[in-house]
Amino acid sequence: MESDRPNDMSSPSSPRSSHPTDGTPAASGATLTVVRADDSVTHVAITGSLDLLGTQRLEMAFTSTVTSRRSPTIIDLSGLDFVSSLGIGMLVAASRGNRLRNQPFVLLGAKPEVEAILRGTRLHQVMSIVSTLDEAMAIVDAVRAKPASS
């Protein structure tokens, strides 16, 4: 990454976009920030609300950021206030490539009300849901430590 500042991937060209580039969500919608993207891990943060507008705003940038890399993925949800079925669908769709490559797709730090929604839809059966970055990195490191199968 060229700078120490995380990369805000929300859509500034969208006419409905009222999000500042500092990662602060507007009244409705969501913001995507790339925390780290290298060969060892793709770590992004989603803040705001993955309601209809938020999911529509982020889906293309989120999917291209996560699926373009062939590395384990950590999605920081600590700043996410709400996730709709569309937002869950976005997460599931993005995780498919990781599962096919046996790469972890980890949801990190969800607030209790968001985590309850994620677990209620049984998302924890297809991806890891953890509380801390240490837990997420332990999952990433465990997969990296396994020898590649031929």
C-alpha angles and dihedrals in degrees: 000000000000099000138030090237114095114247113250107216099185114127107264092177092060110109090220093051112118096157118123115228094244091085095258112138121231121231092284131021135031143271128222119208125184106224097177134352119178139118093285101050145353108217120181133168126217118199132179122025130330092208121133094290095040094049093047091050096049106030099090096043092042095048095045092046094049101037098041091067122067094211136103111283131222118189112196108211097171091113095045114111100181140009123197128198087266090056091049089050090052091053093047093048092050092048095057095082091050091052092050089053093042089243120144121252106195129187110209135201102348115179113251094257092049093044090051089056092047093049092042088061089047092242088146087071092065102031138020121262113197138168104220139043088235090060091048093049091047089058091047092047093048092055092044090052093057114095114250114257119230 
